[in-house]
Amino acid sequence: MRQCGPIIFRRNRKSRYTFCMAKQIRAVIMHGFDDDEAFTIMRAVKALGFGASTTAYATTTPTSLEWKVRDLIEHLAEEKDTIAASRKSADDSR
């Protein structure tokens, strides 16, 4: 994962805090939901149009609960890139 040095939080015009990450993505991290509930949440977020193609979804695991949120989000970005590349490769081979 990319090291950014000290994290600097800045408040931008939309009242969001931003900080240095290797790649900026949107992520929905869910904890305590069963599979059906998690899929319902994912469908609802996609239906609302909040950048569905650029949003990564995850449920927590015993391992991910031990991670810093920044590390988890960067891991999700890497997984999303891997899946996108795999899909592109499958589409290209058709």
N, C-alpha and C positions, 0 to 999 in steps of 0.2 A: 504494500500500500504506500501511496505517496506521502512523504513527510512534509508538512506545511510549516513547520516551525510553530511558534506560539499561535494559538487560535485567537483571532481578533473578531469579536462580535461587533457588527455595525448595524444600526437600525436604518433601513432604507425607507423610501417614501411610502411603501405599503405596510409599514410597521412590522416588517419581518426582520428577523435577525439572520445575517448571513455570515459564513465563515469559509475558510479555505478548505476545499476538498479536491481530490483528483478529478472528479467529474460531478457536475451538479445534476441530480436526478430528483424526481418526486418519488416518495416512498410511503407506503401504508404498511405499518407494522402492527400486527394484531396479536393480542395475548388473551388467552382464556376462552376463545371461541372454538366450538367444534367445527368440523369440516363444512357442514351445511351452512352454518352461520358465516363462516369466513368467505365462502363462495357468494353468499347473498350480499355481503359487504362489498366484495370486489365488483359484482355486477352493478350495485347501486352507485359506486364511485364512477364506474365507466359510463353508466347511463347519464350521470350528471355532467359528463364531458370534461372532467378535470384532467386533460392531457392523458387520456387512457393509454395511448401508445408509448408514452414516456414515463409511465408510473410503474414502479416495481412494487410487488405485493409480497408480504412474508408473514408467517406466523412464527412466534418465538419457539425456540427449542431449548432444552437444558443447556446446550453449549452457547447459543446466542444470548441467553440471559446473563452470561458472564462477560460479554463483550461490552466495550464502550459503544454507544450509539453511533458515533462517527465511523468506527470500524465496521459495524454491521451494515450501515448504509453503503460504504465503499464496497463491501463484499457483495451486496445486492446489485450494485452497478456493474461489477465484474460479471456476475452471473447473468444479468440482463444482456450484456454485450455478447457473452458466449452463446446464449440461446438465440439471439438475433443473427449472429454469424452462422449458426447451425441451420437456422431456417432459410437464410439466404442461399447457403450452399445446397440445401435440398431443393429449393425452387430453381436454382440454376441448372441442376442436373436433370430436370424434367424435360 
